[in-house]
Amino acid sequence: MMESIQIRDDFIKLGQALKLAGLVESGVDAKFVIQDGLVKVNGKTEYQRGKKLHSGDIFSYDGQDVKIL
């Protein structure tokens, strides 16, 4: 089952999305899992914590897929 998170603005940054989805505890944790290549955005490994995610994007971490609404 895919989780989803609702955003109010045009985009959300990857690090913020990981926290909002409850997949990491803090921005520091988000930084490390992204730097370590453990996060994918739309099927591609992403190394930028500031990567902008828009409605329809899907990111994955630790076996969990999350769609941006």
FIFI-260116 format. One line per field, with one value per residue: residue number from 0; residue in three letters; x negated, y negated, z negated of N, C-alpha, C in turn. Coordinates in steps of 0.2 Angstrom, whole numbers. Example, Ala and Ser with C-alpha at 12.3 -4.5 7.8 and 13.67 -1.06 7.14 Angstrom:
2
lumtor = (0/1);
lovex = (ALA/SER);
neast = (-66/-64);
nnorth = (28/11);
nup = (-39/-35);
caeast = (-62/-68);
canorth = (22/5);
caup = (-39/-36);
ceast = (-66/-64);
cnorth = (16/0);
cup = (-39/-39);
end
This chain:
69
lumtor = (0/1/2/3/4/5/6/7/8/9/10/11/12/13/14/15/16/17/18/19/20/21/22/23/24/25/26/27/28/29/30/31/32/33/34/35/36/37/38/39/40/41/42/43/44/45/46/47/48/49/50/51/52/53/54/55/56/57/58/59/60/61/62/63/64/65/66/67/68);
lovex = (MET/MET/GLU/SER/ILE/GLN/ILE/ARG/ASP/ASP/PHE/ILE/LYS/LEU/GLY/GLN/ALA/LEU/LYS/LEU/ALA/GLY/LEU/VAL/GLU/SER/GLY/VAL/ASP/ALA/LYS/PHE/VAL/ILE/GLN/ASP/GLY/LEU/VAL/LYS/VAL/ASN/GLY/LYS/THR/GLU/TYR/GLN/ARG/GLY/LYS/LYS/LEU/HIS/SER/GLY/ASP/ILE/PHE/SER/TYR/ASP/GLY/GLN/ASP/VAL/LYS/ILE/LEU);
neast = (-4/-3/-8/-3/-6/0/-2/-4/-9/-17/-28/-38/-52/-64/-70/-61/-49/-52/-53/-39/-32/-35/-46/-59/-67/-72/-79/-93/-94/-87/-96/-107/-102/-99/-111/-118/-112/-100/-88/-75/-68/-55/-59/-73/-89/-92/-102/-101/-96/-88/-80/-66/-50/-35/-17/-11/-24/-34/-42/-54/-59/-67/-59/-47/-35/-30/-18/-16/-4);
nnorth = (6/-11/-25/-42/-60/-76/-92/-109/-120/-123/-115/-103/-101/-87/-82/-88/-81/-68/-69/-74/-63/-54/-45/-48/-54/-67/-82/-80/-67/-64/-70/-62/-49/-52/-57/-45/-38/-31/-35/-36/-45/-45/-33/-35/-36/-48/-62/-74/-84/-95/-93/-97/-92/-88/-88/-72/-66/-53/-46/-35/-26/-15/-4/-9/-17/-34/-45/-61/-73);
nup = (0/4/-3/-6/-5/-8/-1/-3/4/20/21/11/2/3/-9/-19/-15/-19/-32/-35/-31/-41/-40/-44/-58/-60/-52/-50/-50/-38/-29/-30/-26/-13/-7/-8/2/1/4/16/30/40/45/47/39/27/22/17/4/5/16/26/24/32/34/38/39/33/19/12/-2/-13/-9/-9/1/5/11/17/15);
caeast = (0/-7/-6/-3/-6/3/-6/0/-13/-19/-32/-41/-59/-64/-71/-55/-44/-54/-50/-32/-29/-37/-51/-65/-65/-75/-82/-99/-93/-85/-102/-112/-99/-99/-118/-120/-109/-95/-81/-73/-63/-52/-63/-80/-92/-92/-107/-100/-91/-84/-76/-59/-45/-29/-11/-12/-30/-34/-48/-54/-64/-66/-54/-40/-33/-25/-16/-15/3);
canorth = (0/-17/-31/-49/-66/-82/-98/-115/-124/-120/-109/-102/-98/-80/-81/-89/-76/-62/-70/-74/-56/-50/-40/-50/-58/-74/-84/-77/-60/-65/-72/-56/-44/-55/-57/-38/-35/-26/-37/-36/-49/-43/-27/-36/-38/-56/-64/-81/-85/-101/-92/-99/-87/-91/-84/-67/-63/-47/-45/-29/-25/-9/1/-13/-22/-39/-49/-68/-75);
caup = (0/5/-8/-2/-9/-5/-2/-2/9/26/20/5/3/1/-16/-22/-14/-23/-39/-35/-30/-47/-38/-47/-64/-59/-45/-50/-48/-31/-26/-30/-22/-6/-5/-7/8/-1/6/23/32/46/47/48/33/27/17/15/-1/7/22/26/26/34/34/43/38/28/17/9/-7/-17/-7/-9/6/3/16/16/18);
ceast = (-4/-4/-6/-3/-3/-1/-2/-3/-14/-23/-34/-48/-59/-65/-65/-50/-46/-52/-43/-29/-31/-42/-58/-63/-67/-78/-89/-99/-91/-92/-106/-109/-99/-106/-120/-117/-104/-88/-81/-68/-61/-57/-70/-83/-93/-97/-106/-94/-86/-80/-69/-55/-38/-23/-12/-19/-30/-41/-48/-60/-62/-60/-47/-40/-28/-24/-14/-8/4);
cnorth = (-6/-22/-37/-54/-72/-88/-104/-120/-120/-114/-108/-99/-91/-79/-83/-84/-70/-63/-70/-67/-51/-45/-42/-54/-66/-76/-81/-70/-60/-66/-66/-50/-46/-54/-49/-34/-30/-29/-38/-41/-47/-38/-29/-38/-45/-57/-71/-82/-90/-99/-93/-94/-90/-86/-79/-63/-58/-46/-38/-29/-19/-5/-3/-18/-27/-44/-56/-70/-82);
cup = (0/0/-3/-7/-5/-6/0/3/15/26/13/6/0/-6/-21/-21/-18/-30/-40/-35/-36/-45/-41/-53/-63/-53/-45/-48/-41/-27/-25/-25/-14/-3/-4/-1/7/1/14/25/39/49/48/41/33/21/15/10/1/14/21/28/27/34/40/42/33/26/12/4/-12/-16/-7/-3/4/9/14/19/18);
end
